[in-house]
Amino acid sequence: MLSNTLDLNVDINNDGNTEVQQFRRFEEFKDRSVYIGPGHSSRMRNVLAFSRIAEKPSGMSLGVAKRQLKVTQTMVVPTTDGTVTSLADNIATISFNLPVGTDAESKKELRQLLVAALDDDQLMDNFMGLGEI
């Protein structure tokens, strides 16, 4: 089970300077834990949700471990006329499908490749629609 609090070192500006953001468990279900972070309210969400699907062996396969992390943050965005604003959610989801028996080094390499892609501002700005790929 995950801890009741998670202290994450967040590099908001991607410049090497981090700040600790503490998330605390908000809800817990059989295969899902939901955490709320700094500034969270019913209107302005700052949520991390971790979930998993149990492995199911099939034939010669031991199954696949399926894990997901979902981040939801409410933002203030302009409306179509540009004179007023509204609230909308930024949502990011990362999922992992790992064959049972995958070694720790391979899992770490996969995770670090993901971190490198997410940490590349030019790549992510283009990918997220601020430019072209």
Long-range contacts (C-beta under 8 A, 24 or more apart in sequence): 1-33, 2-33, 2-50, 6-35, 6-48, 14-119, 14-121, 23-48, 43-74, 43-87, 44-74, 44-87, 45-72, 45-73, 45-74, 45-89, 46-72, 46-73, 46-74, 47-71, 47-72, 47-73, 55-100, 57-100, 61-99, 61-100, 62-99, 62-100, 62-101, 63-99, 63-100, 64-97, 64-98, 64-99, 64-100, 65-96, 65-97, 65-98, 65-99, 65-100, 65-102, 66-95, 66-96, 66-97, 67-95, 67-96, 67-98, 68-93, 68-94, 68-95, 68-96, 69-93, 69-94, 69-95, 70-94
